[in-house]
Amino acid sequence: MRISVVQKSLAVATASIALAVGFTGSASAAAYDGQDPISSGCANTAITAKSSGIYVGSTQVGTIELRYSTACRTVWARVRSTGPYGTATITRTSNWDWDRCDSLSWNSSMGQYSCYTPMLNDAGVQSYASGSASASNGYNSGQVDTARY
């Protein structure tokens, strides 16, 4: 089987584009480390990649979410709590870099207290979220991690 010059050129061009896109995505994602997902615009393409319920006994008192921006290739953690106390931590497993929020505020659209962390680059690596939440009386809290994404 003989490969033409056009086929070779097309293969090289395709590989070059794939490499450029991969490196550009990683480099631009790294620029978002520590930034706010909402003010940066990254939250506009956010999905909840992983989530876990937070329980005290058999009562769910909150949810920890690992949020992922498909455009920015970044992650952050968001906790939702029935009570005014809780934390959210995002951890990148490639270098164990992390960020945290622990000042929950009332979110009327969710009907719960919540906070979210600054973002971390997630291009080509894995991260997970950890969170704690309190019961509506502010006492009794539970803690849980999400799966990695």
C-alpha positions, 0 to 999 in steps of 0.5 A: 500500500502506497501513501500519497504526499497528500495523505501524509500532509493531511496526517501531519496537519491533523496530528499538529492540530491535535497537539496544539489544541491539547497544549492550548487547552492545558495551558489556558486551564492552568491560567484559571487556577485560583480564579472565581468560576462565576466572574471568570465565565467558566461557570457558564459551561459547568456540569456537576461531574460528581456529587455525594449526599452528606448525612448525619445518621440517616438524614441528608443535611447537604450535598457536595458537588464536583463542578467541571467547566467544559470550556475552561477545563477547570474544577471547583467544589460546591457544598449545599447545606440545610444549616449555616455551617459547612465546608467545600474543598477541591483537591487535584490529585496530580500534585495535591494542590487544593482550595477551600471555602467555609463561609456559607451564605443563604442561596434563595434560588437553591433554598439552602446555604452554599459556598464554592471554591476557587477553580483548579486546572483539571486538564488531563488530571483528576480531582475530587471534592470533599465537603461537610454540612450541618443540620438546619439547627447548625449542629450535627454535621457530616462529611464526605468525598466525591469520586474522582473526575 
